[in-house]
Amino acid sequence: MRLLIPLPWRRAKEPAPAKQTAGLFANERSEINKTERDFHRELEIDTLARTIWGEARGEGNIGMQAVAAVVLNRVEHAEKRSGFWWGNDVIAVCQKPYQFSCWNKNDPNYKKLLEIDPRDLHFATAMRIARRALSGVMDDPTGHATHYHAQGINPSWAEDEKPTAAIGRHLFYRPKEVK
């Protein structure tokens, strides 16, 4: 069974005069689209901030900015290729299974990530960094990296790769497959 939900611009009891109708509906649709965009943007900011917090809360501002840059570099790469396996937008990239460990349900950070108190100092910093990153006013300290790992761990994908940056306890890469 399909539910029909009345759209807000169809609620008027009396039709507006013909000249005003097109403009009125267009303005209301425009306002709804803006609200939807604003809502989606806030979800992106929240998801990116939680990823930053979950992955780099102990790495200082530059380490947290580096994680944000990796996410945005992945989104940019996906946009250039009309899609990529790790997702096409901030939310999909952050929550792609086994890409950012803080989102893995078996990771000890996962439950903390979902229950974070917005007053937490590191989360407030992550929110500020996420807003700046998504507004396009944050520099990329990673050399356009799309991958990183903690120092002391040697993932197979990094075997023949040269790091583009070492920030805090993380090494950042732009593997050949994404250049």
Buried (B, 14 or more C-beta within 10 A) or exposed (E): EEEEEEEEBEEEEEEEEEEEEEEBBEEBEEEEEEEEEEEEBEEBBBBBBBBBBBBBBEBBEBBBBBBBBBBBBBBEBBEEEEEBEBBBBBBBBBBBEEBBBBBBEEBEBBEBBEEBEEEBEBBBBBBBBBBBBBEEEBEBBBBBBBBBBEEEEEEEEBEEBEBBBEBBBBBBBBBEEBE
